[in-house]
Amino acid sequence: MITSTSNPRIKAIRKLADAKERNATHTFLAEGLRVVGQAVDSNANIQDLLYCDELLISEYGRHLVEILKGNTSVKTIEVSKEVFESLARKDKPQGIAAVISQKWGDLASLSEIDTGIWIALEAVQNPGNLGTALRTCDAVGAKGLILLGYSTDPYDPAAIKASMGAIFTVPVFRADLPLLKLFLEQNPAITTIGTSDKAEEDCFEFVYPNPILLLMGSEREGLSEPYQAHCQTMIRIPMEGDLDSLNLSVATGVMLYQIYSQHRKKVRL
């Protein structure tokens, strides 16, 4: 058992709270029963399992530890309560965490897509909003989420927490404008829809094609002109109040469920 918060491995894991360290190691720290459990179910590349027997009171959690102890590619590390709490971000740590390899999709390798919902977020800055958007993507069965421009890290601890395990179920891609153009050229069946509060089309009246790529801009700036130029149609979410925008994760949820609802009805027909 590791009992020192100054242990070299513990210090290295603690550094994963920093984006620079996550980028350098291509790993991240996932904490909690649900997230670690989803990592196991999704066959994520788990490098280290950390657990604290004193904090791990869940039978499910103990089961996860036993599963991973049987995996020779995973290093299991028992730590003291003090050490685990030095790593934990939860108010009430559940005694289980894992160091996991990041997984990024290759957008340039995708072609002949003929069905499904895709979403691209431009310059999303809040990791909690990104994690929540990933969770919604999982709920509607989205095929992938594309991060455009200078977006926040989906492997940020706040994003991981908000995703509730969706980071392991929804493919995530990074792209700039040229790569997005290549993706659309390779997949001509995809209709690209953008959002803007100045658009004339009402999102609740529009008929959504399948396959579809939904582009959402940042809360502060909206979808930029270069990306709007690659949208066949711009639509808006109608609002009655005095404010001019919704929270990005809420707006994304509204749009994704409207698309999902229409596609689902067509399947039933």
N, C-alpha and C positions, 0 to 999 in steps of 0.2 A: 504493500500500500504506500502511495506517495502522500506524505504528510506535510511537506514543505511547499509553501506558495512560491518559493524561489527555485524550485526544481527546474532545470533547463527546459525540459519538455513542456512543463506547465507554462513557463514564461513564453515559449514559442506559440503555444495554443492561445494564450491570452492576447498575443499580438494580432490574432486573426480578427479582432474587433476593428482593426485598421484596414482600410481598402487597399493601401499600398502593399501590405503583407499578404492579403488575399490574392492580389494580382500576381505577386511574385511567386507564390506557392501553388496557385491555381486550386486552392482549397478554401473551405469555410467551416465554421462551427455551427452545428445544428443542436438545439437544446430542447428537451422535453419529450414526453412519451409519444405524442401524436406525430411530431415531425420525424423523430428517429424511427418510429414504427413505419411511417410512410417510406422512409429511405430504405428500410429493409424490404418492404413489400415491392418497391420499385427497382430492386436490385441496384441501387446506387453504389458507387465505388467508395465504400467506407474504409478509411485508413485506420483510425483510432476510435475505440469506444471508451468513454470515460463514465464511471459510475461510482456512486457513493452508497454503500449498503445501508447506512443510517438514514439517508433521505429516500431511498428507493423502497417505498412501502407498497407499490402497486404490483400485483401478481403479473400483470401484463408486462410491466417493466422488467421484472425478474426473468420473465420468459424471453424477452428480447436479449437480455444479457447472455442467457444460456445459448440462444441461437448464434450469437456473434462469437461467443467463446469457441464454438465448434467450427468457426470459419478461420482457417489458417492464414488468410490474407489480411485479417483484421487484428490489430494489436489491442488487447483489452487492458485497460489501466484502472485499477481501483484507487480511489483517492479519498482522503478524509473529508469531513463536512466542511472544514475551513477552506480546504483547497477547492472543493467544488463550488462553494459560494463565491470564491474569488473569480471564478470563470462565468458564473451564472448571471443572466440578465432578468430572469423571472423573479418576482417578489417572493414566491414560494417555490423554490427549486424542487424539481421532481426527481433529482438524483441521477439523471441519465443525459448524456450528450455525446456527440460524435463529430470527428473531423472527417469531412467528406470532400471528394474531388468535385470541382466545378464541372458542369457539362453545358457546352454551348453548341447549338445547332449550326450547320453550314448551309446558309441560305442559297449560296451559288450552286449547290448540288441538287436543288429541288427543281423538278420540271414536270410538266404534264399533270398539274394539279387540276382536278375536275370537280371537286366537291369540298365543302367545309367552310368554316368561319376562321378567318385570320384577322389578327389585330396588330396595328403598329402604333406605338406611343412615341411622340416626339418630345425630347427634352424633359421627360418626367423627372422631377427633382426629389419628391418625397418618397423615401423607401417604403413607408407604410402604405401609401397609395398604390405603389407598384405591387407590393405583396397582395393587397386586397384585389387588385385587378387580376393577378394570376389566379387567385382563388375563384373569381367569377369565371375566368376562362375555363377552368376545370369544370365548373358547374354546367356550363353550356356546351362542353365538348369541343372547345376551340382547338384548332390544329396547331396553332403556334402563336407566340407573342414576339413581335419584332421591336427592338429598342432602337430608335432613330436619334442620331446626333449625340449630344452630351447628356445622356440619361444617367440616373442613379444606378447603383449596383444592385442587381436582384439578389445578390448573396450577402448584402448588408444584414446584420442581425435583425433590424426592424422589419425588413422585407421578408426575411425567412419566417419570422414570427407571424406576420400578417398573412402570409400565404397559407399557413396551416397545412403545410406539406405539398401544396400545389407546385412548388419549385421542382418537385420530382416527377410531376405528371404532365406538365405543360412544357413543350419544347420552347426554349428561349433563344433568340437570335439577336445579333447586333448588325446594324447596317448604316451606311451613309446613303446619300442620294444616288450615286452611281450604282451601288449594289442593289438598292431597291428597284431601280430601273431595269437592271439585268434580271432580277427575279420576276418582274412583271412581263418582260419580253419572253422569258422562258415559260411563262404560264399565262398565255393570252386568254384563257377561259375565265380568269379572275376579273371581276368587276371591282374597281376601287372607289370607295365612298369616303368622303371627308366630312368633317363636322366644323361648323362655324355658326356663331350667333347671328351672323349677317346673311346666312343662306335663306332662300325662299322656301325650299322643300321642308315640310314638316316630317320629323322622324317617325311619327305615329301614322302617317298616311302613305309613306313611301313603300314601294314593293321591293324587297331585297332579293337580289339574284343569288344564285348558288353555283359556284363558289364566290366568296366575297372577301375583300380586304377592307377593314375599317381603319381609318387613320384618325387618331385623336391628338390634338395639340396640347401644349402645356396650359395650365390654368391662367398664367399671367399673360402669355403672348398668343395663345391659340395656335392653330396649325399654320405654319409659315407658308408664304407664297410658293416657294419651289416645290413643296409637297402638295399644295393645293392644285398646282398645275398638272399633277399626275393623277388627279381624281376625275372620274367620269361625271360624278355628281357630288354636290355639296348639300348637306342637310343640317337642320338645326333641331335642338331640343326646345320646345316651346316653354316659356316661363311667364308666370303672372306677377311675380314679386318685383321688388325694386332692385335687387342685385342682378349683376349681369353674367354670373357664372355659377356652375355647380362644382362641388368638389370633384376632382378628376376621377377618383375611383367610383363615385356615385354616377357620374355621367357615363362612364364606361359600362357600368352595370346596366343602366337604363338602355343604352344602345345594344349591348350584347343580348339582353333578354328580349328586346323587340325583334332582333334578327332571328334569334333562336326560336321564338314563338311562331314566326311566320314559316320558317323552314320546317318546324315540327308539324304544323298543320298540313303543309304540302305533302309530307311523308305519309301522313294519315290518310290523305285523299288518294 
